């Protein structure tokens, strides 16, 4: 068992809304999940969600930021990216064709993750993607 999954643990990272911070969020996630079979999928999800926050919300504006939370247990990894809002609509999963230049990111995340939840608030949006260590659990720890 991975040393960090003996009990549930949560990490948080706040990043300024600069494009280069996406790679920092990805590396940070990879370091936390080192040795986990879910690490590669988690890294891809964090990259996509962080980039979306910077590109499509106030997080990418002057003085903007995004916040990442990684929760790890033996049953699941939950990855949440919180943005600064500034848009009139919450992120939504759209299944676009392969030729589309934009709008495929959350569709890709939902194809990798076992569950994706979007929360909208006055402060911004939070997108959480859950990866289950054992898909037979149906997503709920015993």
Residue, then its C-alpha position, 0 to 999 in steps of 0.5 A: x500500500x502507498x504510504x499516503x493511503x493508509x488513511x485518507x489525506x488531503x493536500x492543497x495548492x494555490x497557484x497564480x493564474x499563469x499558464x506555467x503554473x499548470x505544469x507545477x500543479x501537474x508535477x505536484x500531483x505526480x509527486x503526491x501520487x508517486x507509485x499509485x496506479x491512478x497517478x497518470x490519469x490524475x496528472x492528466x485531469x489536473x492539467x486539463x482542469x487547471x488549464x481550463x481555470x486559467x483559460x476560461x475564468x477570472x483565474x487567468x486574469x490579472x491577480x487571478x489564481x486557482x486552487x487545487x485539492x487532492x484527496x487520497x484514500x485507499x479507495x479513491x483519489x479526488x481532484x478538485x480545481x477551484x477557479x475565480x469565477x467571472x463567467x456567467x455559466x458553470x463548466x459543463x461536460x460537452x462531447x464534441x467531435x475529434x475535429x473540434x478545437x475547443x470544448x473537449x476538455x471536460x468530456x475527456x476528463x469525464x471519460x477518464x474519471x469515474x465521476x465528475x461533479x461541478x459546483x458553482x458558487x458566487x466565488x467561482x466554480x469547483x470541478x471535482x473528478x474522482x478516480x476509484x482504485x477499484x471500479x467494482x466499488x461503484x465509487x463508494x468506499x466500503 
